[in-house]
Amino acid sequence: MSTRKISELALLGLIGTSLFGLTACSPDIPVESPVGESSSVASSALAGKVTSQEEGAMEGVVVSAQREGSPIIVSVVSNEQGEYRFPQDRLDAGSYAISIRAVGYDLASEGSVELATNAATLNLQLTTTRSLSAQLSNTEWMISAPGSFEEKQYFDDCTMCHTLQQPMTSRYGPDEMAKVVQRMGAHTLNSTPAFPHFKSFVAEMLSEPLTEEEIDKGRYFSGINLSGADTWQFPFQTLPRPSGKATQVIMTTYDLPRPNSAPHDALVGPDGNIWYNDFVSPYIGKLDPRTGEVTEYDLPVPKPGFATGSHGIDFSDDGLIYATGMHQSYVVEFNPNTEEMKTLQFPHWQVDNAGNDSRVTVLDPSAKSVNGQIWVNGYKGGELGVAYQVNPETNEWTEVTHPASAPLHNAYDVVADSQNNMYGFNMNREHVLENRCQNVRDQILSDTNTRRRWATR
C-alpha cells in the first residue's frame, strides 16, 4: 500500500484543477453593523460592497477568497445592502484571488487583494455575463427546458455522472442521441467524463437493439439541444439568490490535490481530521482542516478492468475506518493510527453478469463493539441489493433474509442503532426494513414507487 502526503507547497500548480473539493459550512454569523461603519471594518480581515448597474446593491452574491499557494477557499455571502465581510480569524495575511458566484453576472475586472494586519476594503462591481448557459445549474436547466414531467425525469440518469451541460450543448440528432443514451447506460453509476468506467458486459449491451425508452430519450434530448439551431429555443430560468438569514454563512472549501478527485462521503474523525473516500478512484484520504494538508491511501484493485471507487466510509466505535469498494466488491478496514489496511472481500465478488456487476456500496460500523459485527449492503451481479452482517475478524458475511410475505426488497442504506440493530432502506419503495437479531419485519410507509434514498441516525 502506498501513500501520498501533500503539503501546501506541493499544491502549487494543482489548485483549481480538481473537479470536486470538500466544503464545510458555518451557519451562525453574528449580525454586524453595516460595512461602512468603522466597527464592522475593524472586526474584518476584508470587507466591501457588491453592486451592479442592473441591480445596484446586490444581496446573495457568494464572494470567495483564496490565498496564493493555499488549497483553502473561504466564501461569504453579501447581505441586503450588498455588503460582505470576512472575519479576521478566517483570512491570514497574503495575496488573495477574489471570485464571485451570482448567476447571470461576472466580475467586471479581475479581483485580487493584498491583506496585511489591518482590515482591507474591496468593493466589487459586477457586469452581466455573456455566457449565461455556462453558469446554469442542473436544476436551472431542468426548469428552463420545455417538456412534460415524465420527459424531464430522463435528466435524472444524466446527472448520475455529469452535469446537464453535456446533453444540452450537444448537436446530436434523435438517432445519434439515442445511441449515446444506450452507451451512457453501459457506464457504471460512479463514472465521470474523466473516469468513464464501463460495466463488464458493455459489449453485450451495445450490441442490443435500441429500446423504446432510449429512442424516446434521443427524441427528447435532441429536441432541446443545439442539433437544430445555434442557440436554445427557450428562455433560461434561474433560481433566486440567497437572502435574509441564508446570507449569514461562511463556507470553507478545500481543493484536493489530485486532479478530478470526486469525494463521496466526508466525516470528522476523533483526531479532528476530515476523512473522505473517492467515488471514482481507489483512494481514501485524510485532510487537516487547519492547513489543507492531504494524505491519501491507495485502496486495493482485486478486479482489474472493473470500475474503481468507494461509495461509503465511516468510523466504527473502536476508532477504525471502514470503506466500501463498489465494483471491486469489498470492504476495507483501516487503522488510522498504524495505517494498516485489511480487505474484507465480498463472498460473491466474482458474480458478474448481464444484469450488473457485483458491488458493495454502503455500510454502518458505528455499533461494532456491541457484538463485533458491522452492517454492509452488497449486490450479486444482476440481483437486487441485500443487507449483510459482517464479522471483520473472520470475514463472514451473513445475509439478511426476509419473510416470504415481505415486499420485494432492493436494499440501499443500512443504519445501525446503539444496540447494533439494523434499519435498512429500500431503493425503489418507501419502506423501512428493521432487523433485530435477524428477526426481520417490514414497515410499509407508502405504496408509491418513488426512488427515494434517505435515512436518519
C-alpha positions in Angstrom: 0.0 0.0 0.0 1.4 3.4 -0.9 0.5 6.8 0.5 0.9 10.3 -0.8 1.3 13.2 1.6 0.9 16.6 0.0 1.9 19.8 1.8 0.7 23.3 0.8 3.9 23.9 -1.1 3.3 20.8 -3.2 -0.2 22.0 -4.1 1.2 24.9 -6.2 0.2 24.4 -9.8 -2.6 22.0 -8.9 -5.0 24.3 -7.2 -8.2 24.7 -9.2 -7.7 21.6 -11.3 -9.8 19.3 -9.1 -13.4 18.7 -10.2 -14.5 18.4 -6.7 -13.4 19.6 -3.3 -14.6 19.4 0.3 -16.8 22.1 1.7 -17.6 22.9 5.3 -20.3 25.5 6.4 -20.5 27.7 9.5 -24.2 28.8 9.6 -24.0 31.1 12.5 -22.5 34.6 11.8 -23.4 37.4 14.2 -25.2 40.2 12.6 -22.7 43.2 12.3 -23.2 46.9 11.8 -23.0 48.0 8.1 -19.7 47.7 6.4 -19.5 51.4 6.1 -19.2 51.8 9.9 -15.7 51.5 11.4 -16.7 48.9 13.9 -17.5 46.4 11.2 -14.4 47.1 9.2 -12.2 46.8 12.2 -13.6 43.4 13.0 -13.0 42.1 9.4 -10.0 41.0 7.5 -11.7 42.0 4.3 -15.0 43.8 3.6 -16.7 45.6 0.8 -19.9 46.1 -1.2 -21.2 44.3 -4.3 -23.0 46.3 -6.9 -24.1 46.2 -10.5 -25.6 48.7 -12.9 -28.6 46.5 -13.3 -29.4 46.0 -9.6 -27.4 48.5 -7.6 -26.5 46.9 -4.2 -26.7 43.1 -4.7 -27.8 40.6 -2.0 -26.9 36.9 -2.1 -23.7 37.1 -4.0 -21.2 34.5 -3.0 -17.7 36.1 -2.6 -14.7 33.8 -2.3 -11.1 34.4 -1.3 -8.2 32.0 -1.9 -4.7 32.9 -0.7 -1.9 32.3 -3.2 -0.4 28.9 -2.7 -3.2 27.6 -0.5 -5.9 25.0 -1.2 -8.3 26.7 1.1 -11.1 28.8 -0.3 -13.2 30.9 2.1 -16.6 32.2 1.0 -19.2 34.6 2.4 -22.4 36.0 1.1 -23.4 39.6 0.6 -26.3 40.9 2.7 -29.4 43.0 1.8 -27.2 46.2 1.5 -24.8 44.3 -0.8 -22.2 44.2 2.0 -19.9 41.3 2.6 -17.2 40.7 5.2 -14.6 38.1 6.0 -14.0 37.9 9.8 -10.4 38.5 10.9 -9.8 34.9 12.0 -10.7 33.5 8.6 -8.1 35.1 6.4 -4.4 35.3 7.1 -2.1 37.9 5.6 -1.2 37.4 2.0 -2.2 37.8 -1.6 -5.7 36.7 -2.4 -7.6 36.0 -5.6 -11.3 37.1 -5.3 -14.1 35.4 -7.2 -17.9 35.6 -7.1 -20.9 33.4 -7.8 -24.1 35.1 -8.9 -25.9 33.5 -11.8 -26.1 36.0 -14.7 -23.1 38.1 -13.6 -19.3 38.2 -13.8 -16.8 40.3 -12.1 -16.2 43.5 -14.1 -12.5 43.2 -13.6 -10.1 40.6 -12.1 -10.4 40.5 -8.3 -7.3 40.4 -6.1 -6.3 42.0 -2.9 -3.3 42.1 -0.6 -4.1 41.5 3.1 -1.9 42.7 5.9 -2.6 43.2 9.6 -5.0 46.0 9.0 -8.5 45.5 7.7 -8.9 45.9 3.9 -11.8 47.2 1.8 -12.6 45.9 -1.7 -15.8 46.9 -3.5 -16.8 44.6 -6.3 -18.6 45.7 -9.5 -20.4 43.0 -11.4 -21.5 43.0 -15.0 -24.0 41.0 -17.0 -22.4 37.7 -18.1 -22.0 36.9 -21.8 -22.4 33.2 -21.2 -25.4 32.5 -19.0 -25.7 28.9 -20.2 -22.3 28.1 -18.8 -23.5 29.2 -15.3 -26.7 27.2 -15.1 -27.0 24.5 -12.5 -28.7 21.2 -13.3 -31.9 22.4 -11.6 -31.9 25.6 -13.7 -31.5 23.6 -16.9 -34.4 21.3 -15.8 -36.8 24.2 -15.0 -35.8 26.0 -18.2 -36.2 23.2 -20.7 -39.6 22.5 -22.2 -41.2 19.2 -21.8 -43.5 17.1 -19.6 -42.7 16.0 -16.1 -42.1 12.5 -17.4 -39.7 13.7 -20.1 -37.7 15.8 -17.6 -37.3 12.7 -15.5 -34.9 11.5 -18.2 -32.4 14.1 -16.9 -32.0 12.1 -13.7 -29.9 9.4 -15.4 -27.7 12.1 -17.0 -26.8 13.7 -13.7 -25.6 10.5 -12.2 -22.3 11.0 -14.0 -22.1 14.6 -15.3 -23.9 17.9 -15.5 -26.6 18.7 -18.0 -24.1 20.9 -19.9 -23.2 17.8 -21.9 -26.6 16.9 -23.4 -27.9 20.5 -23.6 -24.8 21.7 -25.6 -24.6 18.7 -27.8 -25.6 18.8 -31.5 -26.7 15.2 -31.9 -30.0 14.5 -33.7 -32.5 11.9 -32.4 -30.9 8.8 -34.0 -27.4 9.7 -32.8 -28.6 10.8 -29.4 -30.4 7.5 -28.9 -27.2 5.7 -29.4 -25.4 8.0 -27.0 -28.1 7.2 -24.4 -27.6 3.5 -24.9 -23.8 3.9 -24.4 -24.4 6.0 -21.3 -26.4 3.1 -19.8 -23.3 0.9 -20.2 -21.3 3.1 -17.8 -21.3 2.5 -14.1 -23.1 5.0 -11.8 -19.7 6.2 -10.5 -18.5 7.3 -13.8 -17.5 10.9 -14.7 -16.2 12.3 -18.0 -12.7 12.0 -16.7 -13.3 8.4 -15.5 -15.8 6.8 -17.9 -16.0 3.4 -16.2 -17.9 0.7 -18.1 -19.8 -2.2 -16.8 -18.1 -5.5 -17.6 -20.8 -6.5 -20.1 -20.6 -3.4 -22.2 -20.1 -5.2 -25.5 -23.3 -7.2 -25.0 -25.2 -4.0 -24.0 -24.1 -2.1 -27.1 -24.9 -5.0 -29.4 -28.6 -4.9 -28.4 -31.2 -3.1 -30.4 -32.3 0.3 -29.0 -35.1 0.2 -26.6 -38.3 2.3 -26.9 -37.1 4.4 -23.9 -33.7 5.0 -25.4 -35.3 6.1 -28.7 -37.7 8.4 -26.8 -34.8 9.9 -24.8 -33.0 10.6 -28.0 -36.0 12.3 -29.4 -36.5 14.5 -26.3 -32.8 15.5 -25.8 -32.3 16.3 -29.5 -35.4 18.4 -29.4 -34.0 20.8 -26.8 -30.2 20.7 -27.5 -28.4 22.5 -30.3 -28.9 20.0 -33.0 -31.4 22.2 -34.9 -30.2 25.7 -34.0 -27.2 27.7 -32.9 -28.9 28.7 -29.7 -31.6 27.3 -27.4 -35.2 27.9 -28.4 -36.4 28.6 -24.9 -35.7 31.2 -22.2 -33.4 30.4 -19.3 -34.8 30.5 -15.8 -32.6 31.0 -12.9 -33.0 30.4 -9.2 -33.2 33.3 -6.7 -30.0 34.1 -4.8 -29.9 33.7 -1.1 -31.5 36.3 1.1 -32.0 37.2 4.7 -30.6 34.6 7.2 -29.5 32.5 4.2 -26.7 35.0 3.7 -25.3 34.6 7.2 -22.9 31.8 6.5 -19.2 31.1 6.0 -18.2 28.3 3.6 -14.7 26.8 3.6 -13.8 24.7 0.6 -10.7 22.6 0.3 -9.2 21.9 -3.1 -7.9 18.4 -3.3 -4.5 17.9 -4.9 -5.3 15.0 -7.2 -7.0 16.2 -10.5 -10.6 15.0 -10.9 -11.0 13.9 -7.3 -14.6 13.0 -6.5 -15.2 12.8 -2.8 -18.4 10.9 -2.0 -18.6 11.0 1.8 -16.7 13.1 4.4 -16.6 12.7 8.1 -14.8 14.3 11.0 -12.5 11.8 12.8 -11.7 11.7 16.6 -8.4 13.3 15.7 -10.2 16.4 14.2 -9.1 15.5 10.6 -11.6 15.1 7.8 -11.6 11.6 6.3 -13.2 11.1 2.8 -13.5 8.5 0.1 -13.3 8.9 -3.7 -16.3 7.9 -5.7 -14.4 7.2 -9.0 -10.8 6.3 -7.9 -9.4 3.8 -5.4 -8.4 6.1 -2.6 -9.4 7.3 0.8 -7.9 10.5 2.2 -7.2 12.5 5.3 -7.4 16.3 5.3 -6.2 18.6 8.0 -8.9 21.4 8.0 -6.4 23.9 9.6 -3.8 23.7 6.9 -5.4 21.9 4.0 -2.7 19.2 4.0 -3.9 16.0 2.5 -2.7 12.4 2.9 -4.2 9.8 0.6 -4.1 6.0 0.9 -4.5 3.6 -2.1 -7.3 1.0 -2.0 -6.7 -2.4 -3.5 -7.9 -3.3 -7.0 -8.5 -7.1 -6.9 -10.7 -6.9 -10.1 -8.6 -5.2 -12.8 -10.7 -3.8 -15.6 -13.7 -3.2 -13.4 -14.7 0.2 -12.1 -12.9 1.6 -9.1 -14.1 4.0 -6.4 -15.7 3.9 -3.0 -19.3 4.6 -2.1 -19.3 4.6 1.7 -16.8 5.4 4.5 -17.4 5.5 8.3 -15.8 5.1 11.7 -16.5 2.2 13.9 -16.9 2.9 17.6 -13.5 1.4 18.3 -11.8 4.0 16.1 -11.3 2.0 12.9 -12.3 3.2 9.5 -14.3 1.1 7.1 -14.8 1.9 3.4 -16.6 0.1 0.6 -15.0 -0.7 -2.8 -18.1 -0.5 -5.0 -17.4 -2.6 -8.2 -14.2 -4.0 -6.7 -16.6 -5.8 -4.2 -15.0 -5.4 -0.8 -14.9 -3.5 2.5 -11.5 -2.3 3.7 -10.7 -2.0 7.4 -8.2 0.8 8.0 -6.4 1.7 11.2 -5.7 5.5 11.2 -3.0 5.2 13.9 -0.9 2.4 12.3 -2.1 3.0 8.7 -2.6 -0.8 8.3 -5.3 -1.9 5.9 -7.2 -5.2 5.7 -9.5 -6.3 2.9 -12.8 -8.0 3.6 -13.7 -9.5 0.2 -17.4 -9.9 -0.6 -18.1 -13.6 -1.0 -19.9 -13.0 -4.3 -17.3 -10.7 -5.7 -17.0 -12.7 -8.9 -20.7 -12.9 -9.6 -20.9 -10.6 -12.6 -23.5 -11.0 -15.4 -25.5 -9.1 -17.9 -27.7 -7.7 -15.2 -24.9 -5.8 -13.5 -21.5 -6.3 -11.8 -21.2 -7.4 -8.2 -20.6 -4.4 -5.9 -20.5 -3.3 -2.3 -22.0 0.1 -1.6 -22.9 1.4 1.9 -22.1 0.3 5.4 -22.5 1.2 9.1 -19.9 0.0 11.6 -20.9 2.6 14.3 -22.0 0.0 16.9 -19.4 -2.7 16.1 -18.4 -3.0 19.8 -21.8 -4.5 20.7 -21.1 -7.8 19.0 -18.1 -7.4 16.8 -20.3 -7.1 13.6 -20.8 -4.3 11.0 -23.6 -3.8 8.6 -22.9 -3.7 4.8 -25.0 -3.6 1.7 -24.0 -5.7 -1.3 -25.1 -6.8 -4.7 -24.6 -10.1 -6.5 -24.3 -9.4 -10.2 -27.7 -8.8 -11.7 -29.6 -9.1 -8.4 -31.2 -6.6 -6.1 -29.3 -5.2 -3.1 -29.0 -7.3 0.1 -28.0 -6.3 3.6 -25.3 -8.3 5.3 -23.9 -8.6 8.8 -20.2 -8.9 8.5 -17.6 -10.2 11.0 -14.4 -8.3 10.3 -12.3 -10.8 12.2 -13.4 -13.8 10.1 -14.7 -12.1 7.0 -18.0 -14.0 7.5 -20.9 -12.3 5.6 -24.4 -13.3 6.9 -27.2 -12.3 4.5 -30.4 -10.8 6.0 -33.3 -12.9 4.8 -36.9 -11.7 4.5 -40.3 -13.5 5.1 -41.9 -14.8 2.0 -44.8 -12.3 2.6 -42.4 -9.3 2.6 -42.5 -6.9 -0.4 -39.7 -7.1 -3.0 -36.6 -5.6 -1.4 -33.7 -3.7 -3.1 -31.6 -2.7 -0.1 -29.8 0.6 -0.3 -28.8 2.1 3.0 -28.1 0.3 6.3 -28.2 2.2 9.6 -27.3 0.7 13.0 -28.7 1.9 16.3 -26.8 1.9 19.6 -27.6 -1.8 20.1 -26.4 -2.7 16.6 -29.9 -3.3 15.3 -30.0 -2.5 11.6 -32.6 -0.4 9.9 -32.4 -0.9 6.1 -33.8 1.5 3.5 -35.1 0.3 0.2 -34.0 1.8 -3.2 -37.3 1.8 -5.0 -40.1 1.7 -2.5 -40.7 3.8 0.6 -40.4 1.3 3.4 -38.1 0.6 6.3 -36.7 -2.9 7.0 -35.9 -3.4 10.6 -33.7 -6.3 11.6 -33.5 -7.1 15.3 -31.2 -10.1 15.9 -32.0 -11.5 12.5 -35.8 -11.2 13.1 -37.0 -9.2 10.1 -40.2 -7.3 9.8 -41.3 -4.7 7.3 -42.9 -1.4 8.0 -44.7 -0.2 4.9 -44.6 3.6 4.6 -46.1 4.1 1.2 -47.1 2.2 -1.9 -45.6 4.7 -4.3 -42.7 3.5 -6.4 -40.6 6.6 -6.0 -36.8 6.5 -6.0 -36.2 8.0 -2.6 -33.0 7.4 -0.7 -33.0 8.6 2.9 -32.0 7.6 6.4 -31.7 9.3 9.8 -29.3 8.4 12.6 
